[in-house]
Amino acid sequence: QVQPVESGGGSVQAGGSLRLSCELSGYTGPYNSMAWFRQRPGAEREGVANIYIGHGSTYYTDSVKGRFTIFEDVGNTKAKSTVYLQMTRLKPEDTAIYYCAAGLTPRFCHEGECFLSQYLRAWGVGTRVTVSS
């Protein structure tokens, strides 16, 4: 089963930046968006950012607005899509395993609806981000 593949995690000091990448190649199922989720220690997995592929519509959870940016490769096709999560001004509370998911979502997310499991189709195995104070 084809899965998104995340990369770019690592350790950084508070205030620093990291860029995560997610590549989905060879996936034949329907999807129109890709999203980043994270699971912080002791917490449930939460949606972080979503992008509607090819249209640029994005959605962010409140805690990362103004600090994180999700964007896609210019040459994305349905056969191969790459999205990125540029994370700046990182905080210790951003420490988590970050997951990428492909989904079939509404173009515009309202109140984070694009993060609902009913819309998600394929998951990556995650990449760890550690932010030290």
Secondary structure, 3 states (H helix, E strand, C coil): CCCCEEECCEEEECCCCEEEEEEEECCCCCCCEEEEEEECCCCCEEEEEEEECCCCCEEECHHHCCCEEEEECCCCCCCEEEEEEEECCCCHHHCEEEEEEEECCCCCCCCCHHHCHHHEEEECCCEEEEEEC
